[in-house]
């Protein structure tokens, strides 16, 4: 009996070894997906709050259940951070609702039934308002409108000048941003300063917001980059 038991144990061990070997060979036949992105800062078509990123997932025989882009502002993004979901293994997508003047860390990801794989991390920057000049269109009343050029300097100061009368209404101010929300304050003149206070949302290449001046509250304005 003992000899037969030993023989049976040998056969069972041999069968188990064969099964494990088969699994190993199957794993070797399906290596990790090859995941890449060739996007650089020059090809990302960055605006103040969008970035365009391309991805390429070679499934290498694996069953890909999801793929796309992951991103954050701290580094090493994963699928627990912000992400997109793309329909095809080769894709180009636009990341939107981003903050201006911000560095984003981006990876391409691909998920199988057993794991999630990532490309190498890249760093991409959205555009900064600093150093840009904008054409403001003021709608003070239903019948009174005018234009003014505003330059936003990197040190947080501004220069306002009206192209219809250059130098006549030139005045300086200050600006700041929280996310894509702009606050801009300027005095109408040095002799009798009265503050204009602008609040606006920056979307792609456009500002939309309101301004106050004395008792005139929430007058609309729009602006486009010159």
Residue pairs with C-beta under 8 A, 6 or more apart in sequence:
29 61
30 60
30 61
30 62
31 60
31 61
32 60
32 62
32 117
33 57
33 58
33 59
33 60
33 62
33 64
33 110
33 112
33 117
34 57
34 58
34 60
35 55
35 56
35 57
35 58
35 108
35 109
35 110
35 117
35 118
35 119
36 55
36 56
36 108
36 119
36 120
37 53
37 54
37 55
37 56
37 106
37 107
37 108
37 119
37 120
37 122
38 54
38 56
39 52
39 53
39 54
39 106
39 122
39 124
40 122
41 123
41 124
41 125
43 52
43 54
44 51
44 52
44 53
44 124
45 51
45 52
46 52
46 124
46 125
46 126
46 127
47 126
47 127
47 204
47 205
48 100
48 101
48 126
48 127
48 128
48 129
48 180
48 202
48 203
48 204
48 205
49 96
49 97
49 98
49 99
49 100
49 126
49 180
49 202
49 203
49 204
50 94
50 95
50 96
50 98
50 126
50 204
51 94
51 95
51 98
51 104
51 106
51 124
51 126
52 92
52 93
52 94
52 95
53 69
53 92
53 93
53 94
53 95
53 106
53 108
53 124
54 91
54 92
54 93
55 67
55 68
55 69
55 86
55 90
55 91
55 92
55 93
55 108
55 119
56 89
56 90
56 108
57 64
57 67
57 89
57 90
57 108
57 110
58 89
59 89
59 110
62 112
63 112
63 113
64 89
64 110
64 111
64 112
65 111
65 112
65 113
66 85
66 109
66 110
66 111
67 85
67 86
67 89
67 91
67 108
67 109
67 110
67 111
68 83
68 84
68 85
68 86
68 91
68 93
68 108
68 109
69 83
69 84
69 86
69 93
69 95
69 106
69 107
69 108
69 109
70 77
70 78
70 79
70 81
70 82
70 83
70 106
70 107
70 109
70 118
71 77
71 81
71 82
71 83
71 95
71 104
71 105
71 106
71 107
72 81
72 82
72 104
72 105
73 102
73 103
73 104
73 105
74 105
75 105
75 121
76 105
76 121
77 83
77 105
77 106
77 107
77 121
78 109
78 116
78 118
79 109
79 111
79 116
83 109
84 93
84 95
86 93
89 110
95 104
95 106
98 104
98 126
99 126
99 179
99 180
100 126
100 127
100 128
100 129
100 177
100 180
100 202
101 125
101 126
101 127
101 128
101 129
101 130
101 177
102 125
102 126
103 123
103 124
103 125
104 123
104 124
104 125
104 126
105 121
105 122
105 123
106 121
106 122
106 123
106 124
107 118
107 119
107 120
107 121
107 122
108 118
108 119
109 116
109 117
109 118
109 119
110 116
110 117
111 117
128 154
129 152
129 175
129 177
129 182
129 202
130 152
130 153
130 154
131 152
131 153
131 154
132 151
132 152
132 225
133 149
133 150
133 151
133 152
133 225
133 226
134 149
134 150
134 151
134 152
134 207
134 223
134 224
134 225
134 226
135 147
135 148
135 149
135 223
135 224
135 225
135 226
136 147
136 148
136 149
136 150
136 221
136 222
136 223
137 145
137 146
137 147
137 221
137 222
137 223
138 145
138 146
138 147
138 148
138 211
138 219
138 221
139 145
139 219
139 220
139 221
140 146
140 216
140 219
146 162
146 164
147 162
147 163
147 164
148 160
148 161
148 162
148 163
148 169
149 160
149 161
149 162
149 163
149 226
150 158
150 159
150 160
150 184
150 223
151 158
151 159
152 158
152 175
152 184
153 159
156 174
156 175
156 176
157 172
157 173
157 174
157 175
158 172
158 173
158 174
158 175
158 184
158 186
159 170
159 171
159 172
160 169
160 170
160 171
160 172
160 173
160 186
161 167
161 169
161 170
162 168
162 169
169 188
169 189
171 186
171 187
171 188
171 189
171 190
172 186
172 187
173 184
173 185
173 186
173 187
173 196
174 184
174 185
174 186
175 182
175 183
175 184
175 185
176 182
176 183
177 183
177 202
180 201
180 202
180 203
181 199
181 200
181 201
181 202
182 198
182 199
182 200
182 201
182 202
182 207
182 209
183 197
183 198
183 199
184 197
184 198
184 199
184 200
185 195
185 196
185 197
185 198
186 195
186 196
186 198
187 193
187 194
187 195
187 196
188 194
188 195
188 196
188 213
194 213
194 214
195 213
196 211
196 212
196 213
197 211
197 212
197 213
198 209
198 210
198 211
198 221
199 209
199 210
199 211
200 207
200 208
200 209
200 210
200 221
200 223
201 207
201 208
201 209
205 224
205 225
206 222
206 223
206 224
207 221
207 222
207 223
207 224
208 222
209 220
209 221
209 222
210 218
210 219
210 220
210 221
211 218
211 219
211 221
212 218
212 219
213 219
